[in-house]
Amino acid sequence: MNATPYAADWSAHRGIPLMRTLATALTALDAADGPAAFALPYRPEVQRALDRTVLACLERRARPPVSLPDLVSWCRERPVADWPVDLPAEAAGPDDLLLDPDSSRPTDLCYEWAEQFSDSANVLYDREIIRAALRLCREYGEEDAYTEFRRLLVMRPVLTAAEDFAVSMDHVLDPVKELLSRIYLPVPDSYLHGDGYATCARCLTLLTPLHEGGWWCERDRCRRLGRPSVGRRVLEEEAGQLLHLARPLRQFVTGPGRAEVALEKRLTTLGLRVRMWPAYDAYDVHITFPDGWVWAVDVKDWAHPAFLGRAARPVPQEPPYDEAFWVVPQDRVDDRPGYIAAYERNRPASARHLLLLTDTELVARAKARLSRGGRATRKKENGDA
């Protein structure tokens, strides 16, 4: 398949490999434990990121970062668009940072750079886990086991000891029991505030208590919506050994999955028949109208529309459907003017007919179709004369 002219243009920019290297290094630093991450000698991918950033600055006759802590400060304080590097116009928005200014944790943009371009074991961990779950459930011939596995990761990223025991007794999850024991990890003391813990009401992950009071949520999307709202409080004495999902799974499965199940709820409320992650996750949502017309939907909770466009591909044909869409949460589009247009400019020719809608637009289309009685002909639905 030939690349689109725009995709080829991206590959011509020397800043693309640098951002890839930086994103990989920053996610590796985030996964490392304590101050040892900044001790000499640095990990190879971290040293490589520092060296390449310095070289890029020297080539542009700009002041380079003088140390790894200085580079981290750049990533936390300096928008990517202001870096002295050669990047395509749509590689980042004017305010996009690689690290959150309050926590120094990777932003969604940073993770998406790493996810798009890196072969880092840390970045690919979430994919490996999902592939393992798919393989195990297929071997058992248990599609329901995979669906419940995905729903567990989305709806219950935090488990008390009692909840963990209940999960271990759920026979539907038998194919993935060993996997679950490896991806739910003990919660560190940094999440403890007073006599307990708190979860975010929006994304259900644990909140981090701040020294000056209040809470911090690790999800960019939650932070954009304002101060975190506390969902569940878990007392330390009642939690036992509190567990939560490994960070890559919280980032790439729990977070986006919240948008998927929110859409499921809205469509089910309309009276539509909805299947989640059908045929071992062929796509995210299978929607059946009363007249038998079927929509296939993949939900993409991405911060960066150009990356989303470059990742666009036709929705798999099984299970069969009549129309297919990619869907992005409305707030992603609201946060970045021109989001849909940037997606369309960057999608490959093979996906030029793949329509991207917001979740709000999809629900509105569903309501409109139901109001027509859901009986339009296939010819009319497909836009033919």
C-alpha positions as CSV (number, residue, x, y, z in Angstrom):
1,M,0.0,0.0,0.0
2,N,1.4,3.4,-1.0
3,A,1.5,6.1,1.6
4,T,-0.6,9.2,1.2
5,P,1.4,12.4,0.3
6,Y,0.7,13.7,3.8
7,A,2.0,10.5,5.5
8,A,5.2,10.7,3.3
9,D,5.6,14.3,4.4
10,W,5.6,13.3,8.0
11,S,8.5,10.8,7.4
12,A,10.6,13.7,5.9
13,H,10.7,15.6,9.2
14,R,13.7,14.9,11.3
15,G,11.9,15.8,14.5
16,I,9.6,12.7,14.2
17,P,12.3,10.2,15.2
18,L,13.3,12.5,18.1
19,M,9.8,12.7,19.4
20,R,9.5,8.9,19.1
21,T,12.8,8.5,21.1
22,L,11.7,11.0,23.7
23,A,8.3,9.4,24.2
24,T,9.8,6.0,24.7
25,A,12.3,7.3,27.2
26,L,9.7,9.2,29.2
27,T,7.4,6.2,29.5
28,A,10.4,4.1,30.6
29,L,11.3,6.7,33.2
30,D,7.7,6.7,34.4
31,A,7.8,2.9,34.8
32,A,11.1,3.0,36.7
33,D,11.1,3.0,40.5
34,G,12.2,6.0,42.5
35,P,15.3,8.2,42.1
36,A,17.3,5.3,40.6
37,A,15.8,6.2,37.3
38,F,17.9,9.4,37.3
39,A,21.1,7.7,38.5
40,L,24.1,7.3,36.2
41,P,24.5,5.5,33.9
42,Y,21.1,6.3,32.4
43,R,19.1,3.5,30.7
44,P,20.1,3.3,27.0
45,E,16.8,4.7,25.7
46,V,17.0,7.6,28.2
47,Q,20.6,8.5,27.3
48,R,19.7,8.2,23.6
49,A,16.8,10.7,24.1
50,L,19.1,13.2,25.9
51,D,21.8,12.9,23.3
52,R,19.5,13.3,20.3
53,T,17.7,16.3,21.9
54,V,21.1,18.0,22.5
55,L,22.2,17.3,18.9
56,A,18.9,18.6,17.5
57,C,19.3,21.8,19.5
58,L,23.0,22.3,18.4
59,E,22.0,21.9,14.8
60,R,19.5,24.7,15.2
61,R,21.9,26.8,17.3
62,A,19.5,26.6,20.2
63,R,20.4,26.2,23.9
64,P,20.2,22.4,24.6
65,P,19.1,20.9,27.9
66,V,22.2,20.5,30.1
67,S,21.1,17.3,32.0
68,L,18.4,14.7,32.2
69,P,16.5,16.7,34.9
70,D,16.7,19.7,32.6
71,L,15.3,17.7,29.7
72,V,12.4,16.5,32.0
73,S,11.7,20.2,32.8
74,W,11.5,20.9,29.1
75,C,9.0,18.2,28.6
76,R,7.0,19.4,31.6
77,E,7.1,23.2,30.8
78,R,7.7,23.7,27.1
79,P,5.0,22.9,24.5
80,V,6.2,20.6,21.8
81,A,5.3,23.1,19.2
82,D,8.0,25.5,20.7
83,W,10.9,23.0,20.6
84,P,13.7,23.8,18.2
85,V,13.0,20.7,16.1
86,D,11.6,20.0,12.6
87,L,8.0,18.7,13.0
88,P,4.9,18.6,10.7
89,A,2.3,21.2,11.3
90,E,-0.1,18.8,12.9
91,A,2.3,16.9,15.0
92,A,1.2,18.8,18.1
93,G,-1.1,21.5,19.2
94,P,0.1,24.9,20.5
95,D,-0.2,23.9,24.2
96,D,0.7,20.2,24.0
97,L,3.2,19.0,26.6
98,L,4.9,15.6,26.9
99,L,4.7,15.6,30.7
100,D,2.0,16.8,33.0
101,P,3.2,20.0,34.6
102,D,1.9,19.0,38.1
103,S,2.9,15.4,38.3
104,S,5.7,15.0,35.7
105,R,3.8,11.9,34.4
106,P,3.5,11.3,30.7
107,T,0.6,13.0,29.0
108,D,-1.8,11.3,26.6
109,L,0.2,12.9,23.8
110,C,3.4,11.3,25.0
111,Y,1.8,7.9,25.3
112,E,0.3,8.3,21.8
113,W,3.8,9.2,20.4
114,A,5.2,6.1,22.1
115,E,2.3,3.9,21.1
116,Q,2.5,5.0,17.4
117,F,6.2,4.7,16.9
118,S,7.9,2.7,19.6
119,D,8.7,-0.9,20.1
120,S,9.4,-0.4,23.8
121,A,8.5,-3.4,25.9
122,N,6.8,-1.0,28.4
123,V,4.6,0.5,25.7
124,L,3.7,-2.8,24.2
125,Y,2.8,-4.4,27.5
126,D,-0.9,-3.6,27.2
127,R,-1.1,-5.2,23.7
128,E,0.7,-8.3,24.9
129,I,-1.8,-8.7,27.7
130,I,-4.8,-8.3,25.5
131,R,-3.3,-10.7,22.9
132,A,-2.7,-13.3,25.7
133,A,-6.3,-13.0,26.9
134,L,-7.6,-13.4,23.4
135,R,-5.5,-16.5,22.9
136,L,-6.5,-18.1,26.2
137,C,-10.2,-17.4,25.6
138,R,-10.1,-18.8,22.1
139,E,-8.3,-21.9,23.3
140,Y,-11.2,-22.5,25.8
141,G,-13.8,-21.5,23.1
142,E,-15.2,-18.9,25.6
143,E,-16.0,-15.6,24.0
144,D,-18.0,-14.6,27.1
145,A,-14.8,-15.0,29.1
146,Y,-13.0,-12.4,27.0
147,T,-15.9,-10.0,27.1
148,E,-16.0,-10.2,30.9
149,F,-12.3,-9.9,31.1
150,R,-12.4,-6.6,29.2
151,R,-15.4,-5.4,31.2
152,L,-13.5,-6.2,34.4
153,L,-10.5,-4.1,33.3
154,V,-12.7,-1.2,32.4
155,M,-15.2,-1.2,35.3
156,R,-13.0,-2.5,38.1
157,P,-9.4,-1.2,37.8
158,V,-9.2,-1.3,41.7
159,L,-9.9,-4.4,43.8
160,T,-10.0,-4.9,47.5
161,A,-8.9,-8.3,48.9
162,A,-12.5,-9.4,49.2
163,E,-13.3,-8.3,45.6
164,D,-10.2,-10.1,44.3
165,F,-11.4,-13.3,46.0
166,A,-14.8,-12.9,44.4
167,V,-13.2,-12.5,41.0
168,S,-11.1,-15.6,41.6
169,M,-14.3,-17.6,42.2
170,D,-16.0,-16.3,39.0
171,H,-15.9,-19.4,36.7
172,V,-16.6,-17.3,33.6
173,L,-13.1,-15.9,34.0
174,D,-11.4,-19.3,34.4
175,P,-9.4,-19.0,31.1
176,V,-7.7,-15.7,32.3
177,K,-7.3,-16.3,36.0
178,E,-3.6,-16.7,35.9
179,L,-3.3,-13.6,33.7
180,L,-5.4,-11.5,36.2
181,S,-3.1,-12.5,39.0
182,R,-0.2,-10.9,37.1
183,I,-1.8,-7.6,36.0
184,Y,-3.5,-6.6,39.3
185,L,-0.6,-5.3,41.4
186,P,-0.4,-4.1,45.1
187,V,-1.1,-0.4,45.5
188,P,1.8,1.7,46.8
189,D,1.5,3.8,49.9
190,S,1.6,7.0,47.7
191,Y,-2.1,6.6,47.1
192,L,-3.0,6.4,50.8
193,H,-4.5,9.5,52.4
194,G,-5.2,9.3,56.1
195,D,-7.0,6.0,56.8
196,G,-7.9,5.2,53.2
197,Y,-7.9,5.5,49.5
198,A,-10.2,7.3,46.9
199,T,-11.1,6.5,43.3
200,C,-11.9,9.0,40.6
201,A,-15.7,9.1,39.9
202,R,-15.0,9.5,36.2
203,C,-12.4,6.9,35.3
204,L,-12.5,4.7,38.5
205,T,-8.7,4.6,38.9
206,L,-7.1,5.6,42.2
207,L,-6.6,9.3,42.9
208,T,-3.2,10.5,44.2
209,P,-3.5,12.8,47.3
210,L,-1.7,16.2,47.0
211,H,0.5,17.6,49.7
212,E,-1.5,20.9,49.7
213,G,-4.8,19.0,49.9
214,G,-7.1,17.7,47.3
215,W,-6.6,15.0,44.7
216,W,-4.9,14.4,41.4
217,C,-6.1,12.0,38.6
218,E,-3.6,10.4,36.3
219,R,-6.0,10.7,33.3
220,D,-5.5,13.8,31.1
221,R,-9.1,13.6,30.1
222,C,-10.3,13.8,33.7
223,R,-8.0,16.7,34.5
224,R,-9.3,18.6,31.5
225,L,-12.8,18.3,33.0
226,G,-11.8,20.0,36.2
227,R,-10.9,18.9,39.7
228,P,-11.4,15.2,40.2
229,S,-14.6,14.1,41.9
230,V,-14.1,11.4,44.5
231,G,-16.0,8.3,43.6
232,R,-15.5,5.4,46.0
233,R,-13.6,5.7,49.3
234,V,-11.9,2.5,50.5
235,L,-10.7,2.3,54.1
236,E,-7.3,0.8,54.6
237,E,-8.4,-1.5,57.3
238,E,-11.3,-2.9,55.1
239,A,-9.3,-3.1,51.9
240,G,-6.9,-5.8,52.9
241,Q,-4.3,-6.0,50.1
242,L,-5.6,-3.3,47.8
243,L,-4.8,-4.1,44.1
244,H,-4.9,-2.0,40.9
245,L,-4.2,-2.6,37.3
246,A,-0.7,-2.1,35.9
247,R,-0.3,1.5,34.5
248,P,-0.2,0.6,30.8
249,L,-3.5,-1.2,31.1
250,R,-5.1,1.7,33.0
251,Q,-3.8,4.0,30.3
252,F,-4.8,2.0,27.2
253,V,-7.6,-0.3,28.3
254,T,-9.4,1.2,31.3
255,G,-9.3,4.8,30.1
256,P,-10.6,4.3,26.6
257,G,-12.9,1.6,27.8
258,R,-14.8,4.1,29.9
259,A,-15.8,5.8,26.7
260,E,-16.9,2.5,25.2
261,V,-19.2,1.5,28.1
262,A,-20.6,5.0,28.3
263,L,-21.6,4.8,24.7
264,E,-23.0,1.3,25.4
265,K,-25.2,2.7,28.1
266,R,-26.5,5.6,26.0
267,L,-27.4,3.2,23.1
268,T,-29.0,0.6,25.4
269,T,-31.1,3.4,26.9
270,L,-32.5,4.0,23.4
271,G,-33.7,0.4,23.3
272,L,-31.0,-0.8,20.9
273,R,-29.5,-4.3,21.2
274,V,-25.7,-3.8,21.9
275,R,-22.9,-6.4,22.1
276,M,-19.5,-5.3,23.4
277,W,-16.2,-6.5,21.9
278,P,-18.0,-9.1,19.7
279,A,-16.1,-12.0,18.1
280,Y,-13.2,-11.7,20.4
281,D,-12.8,-8.0,20.1
282,A,-13.2,-7.7,16.3
283,Y,-14.4,-4.2,17.0
284,D,-15.8,-2.4,20.1
285,V,-19.6,-2.1,19.7
286,H,-22.1,-4.1,17.6
287,I,-25.5,-2.3,17.5
288,T,-28.7,-3.9,16.1
289,F,-31.7,-1.8,15.3
290,P,-35.3,-3.1,15.6
291,D,-35.4,-3.8,11.8
292,G,-32.2,-5.8,11.9
293,W,-29.9,-3.0,10.5
294,V,-26.4,-3.3,12.1
295,W,-23.8,-0.7,13.0
296,A,-20.2,-1.6,13.8
297,V,-18.3,0.9,16.0
298,D,-14.8,1.3,17.1
299,V,-14.3,3.9,19.9
300,K,-11.0,5.8,19.8
301,D,-10.3,8.0,22.9
302,W,-7.3,9.7,21.4
303,A,-5.9,13.1,22.2
304,H,-4.1,13.5,18.8
305,P,-6.3,13.6,15.7
306,A,-3.4,13.3,13.2
307,F,-2.2,10.1,14.9
308,L,-5.7,8.8,14.9
309,G,-6.0,9.5,11.2
310,R,-2.7,7.7,10.5
311,A,-4.0,4.7,12.4
312,A,-7.3,4.5,10.5
313,R,-8.1,1.2,9.0
314,P,-11.4,-0.4,7.8
315,V,-13.5,-2.0,10.5
316,P,-13.2,-5.9,10.2
317,Q,-16.1,-7.5,8.3
318,E,-16.9,-10.0,11.0
319,P,-19.4,-10.0,12.7
320,P,-21.2,-8.6,9.7
321,Y,-22.7,-5.1,9.7
322,D,-24.4,-2.7,7.3
323,E,-22.5,0.5,8.3
324,A,-19.3,1.1,10.3
325,F,-17.9,4.1,12.1
326,W,-15.0,5.2,14.2
327,V,-16.2,7.2,17.2
328,V,-14.3,9.7,19.4
329,P,-15.6,11.3,22.7
330,Q,-17.2,14.7,22.1
331,D,-14.9,16.4,24.6
332,R,-11.8,15.4,22.6
333,V,-13.2,17.3,19.6
334,D,-14.3,20.2,21.7
335,D,-10.7,20.5,23.2
336,R,-9.0,20.7,19.8
337,P,-10.5,22.8,17.0
338,G,-10.3,21.0,13.6
339,Y,-10.0,17.6,15.2
340,I,-12.2,15.8,12.6
341,A,-10.5,17.6,9.7
342,A,-7.0,16.7,10.9
343,Y,-8.1,13.1,11.2
344,E,-9.4,13.1,7.6
345,R,-6.3,14.7,6.2
346,N,-4.1,12.1,7.8
347,R,-6.0,8.8,7.2
348,P,-4.6,6.5,4.5
349,A,-6.3,5.9,1.2
350,S,-7.4,2.5,2.4
351,A,-9.6,4.1,5.0
352,R,-10.8,7.2,3.1
353,H,-14.4,6.1,3.5
354,L,-14.1,5.5,7.3
355,L,-16.2,8.1,8.9
356,L,-15.2,9.6,12.3
357,L,-18.1,10.8,14.4
358,T,-18.3,12.0,18.0
359,D,-20.2,9.9,20.4
360,T,-22.8,12.7,20.5
361,E,-23.2,12.6,16.8
362,L,-23.5,8.8,16.7
363,V,-26.3,8.8,19.4
364,A,-28.1,11.6,17.4
365,R,-27.9,9.4,14.3
366,A,-29.3,6.5,16.2
367,K,-32.1,8.5,17.5
368,A,-32.9,9.9,14.0
369,R,-32.9,6.4,12.5
370,L,-35.2,5.1,15.3
371,S,-37.5,8.1,14.7
372,R,-37.9,7.0,11.1
373,G,-38.9,3.6,12.3
374,G,-35.5,2.1,11.4
375,R,-37.0,1.0,8.1
376,A,-35.0,2.9,5.5
377,T,-33.8,0.7,2.6
378,R,-30.3,-0.5,2.4
379,K,-29.8,1.4,-0.8
380,K,-30.8,4.7,0.9
381,E,-28.7,3.9,4.0
382,N,-25.6,3.4,1.9
383,G,-26.1,6.8,0.2
384,D,-26.8,5.4,-3.2
385,A,-29.2,7.1,-5.7
